[in-house]
Amino acid sequence: MTGKHYSAGLILILGTIKSQLSGPLTGRPLFDAVLQSSCISVKYLFQNLMKTWNWLFLVVLFCGCAKVVSVERMPEITLGEPSFFPTIEAHTGAAIAGGNRVEILLNGDETFPLMLRDIRAAKTTITFAQYLYEGGSLAREFAQAFAERCRTGVKAEILLDSHGSSKIPAELIALMRDAGCHVEYFRRVEAPAVIFPWKLLQYNYRSHRRILVIDGRVGFTGGYGINDTWRGDGRTAEHWRDTNARIEGPVVKFLQAAFAESWLETTGVVLGGEGYFPRPEPAGKVLAQIVSSSPAGGSFQNYLLFLLSIQSARKSILITNPYFIPDGVMTEALLKAAGRGVRVIVLVPGKIDSRLTYTVSRGHYGPLLLGGVEIFEYQPALMHAKTMAVDGIWATIGSTNFDNRSFALNQELNLTVYDAALARRLEEIFQEDLKYSRKITYEEWDSRSIFERIFDLFAFPVKEQL
């Protein structure tokens, strides 16, 4: 999630509604829908609602806050011991499946050519869920690839988050729909939400998942967005650094299941059959699982995945994340890990697209630095990768940020692998990224400006939205 969308959270969603409540009523999609099904007196209703907008904004902002499940005590488990797999499976609701092949893809240079190649080779179905899809040459290339396949009879279900993808050009939507692709928006703001303000609360729960599945057999996930910002090698300004994965094997059906869950909520259509869920066939030797969380439905699987993994570490924890705002339980887990001799290193952006998020994140550095956690800030470009490697044998790649919004508000999805070769590969990537990063000391953190301290202090009302 980009900081421009991310740090605003509910604020930007409500801002969108507010724009519908000001200025001329005609020519706005929200009001067009209302006026077609209601009398002109509705106009005066909305004008009166403007008088209480500030009150409504505050109520929805604070009512829209959410927290993860309360954790008072953690089990004593160790990565690699017999009880580790069953414990992880029980608390994430995700089966660990063998027989998979996983390829780690760095940045747009390695990711998008393979995604487009596999889309163009689709024979029966394409399912695609994306938080951020905007304009530009990459966006057009994807839209054209989807459209070309749909013209040949391939079924394509495309699900865009209505907040994160609000800037996609209408012509690209038309291109795909005219070709026969089924394009929908996840939790779109509609007229009844303005008449009944409590309905706005559901729009604070976004789909941040990245899913692409081809013919039910090949899948992609990670942190990528469909925007030219993600092109490049991640080492130059304005071209973000990200880590993604291509997947083959039995675990792809769980990636498809996560898409089917969101598609059912949006459209009422149940996906199934050979084109979507073919008989699983082994493609490699990697043990893997797809952990998807839907906090709006009361599930916090990725929070527990991260927490249990940190708890189980005995040698090393390498975290890369663009939005690192751990809660008290996560902070304590990281400090306990460092206290028992685990080397804990956190890599975050040195450059980010949200001053608010950056400042709030830095506010958490102090206790971690004093407790032995090492923190680095990546310098060349915005670090957007969301990965963690533990003890050189466990690793996760996905959409989940290390903050309350990902753990308690958004639908998220992570690929987890239990494979020494892939974990070592992520460790190598991590060490290479550190060469382009600056280490933060406690002394530097403690000498930050008075402006930054005050900014962090008064950011508390929106921290749960971050």
Beta strands, then each sheet from edge to edge (+ up, - down):
strand 1: 97-106
strand 2: 125-130
strand 3: 155-161
strand 4: 182-186
strand 5: 211-214
strand 6: 218-222
strand 7: 243-248
strand 8: 286-293
strand 9: 316-320
strand 10: 343-349
strand 11: 374-378
strand 12: 387-390
strand 13: 394-398
strand 14: 412-418
strand 15: 437-440
sheet 1: 4+ 3+ 2+ 5- 6+ 7- 1+ 8- 14+ 13- 12+ 9- 10- 11- 15+
end
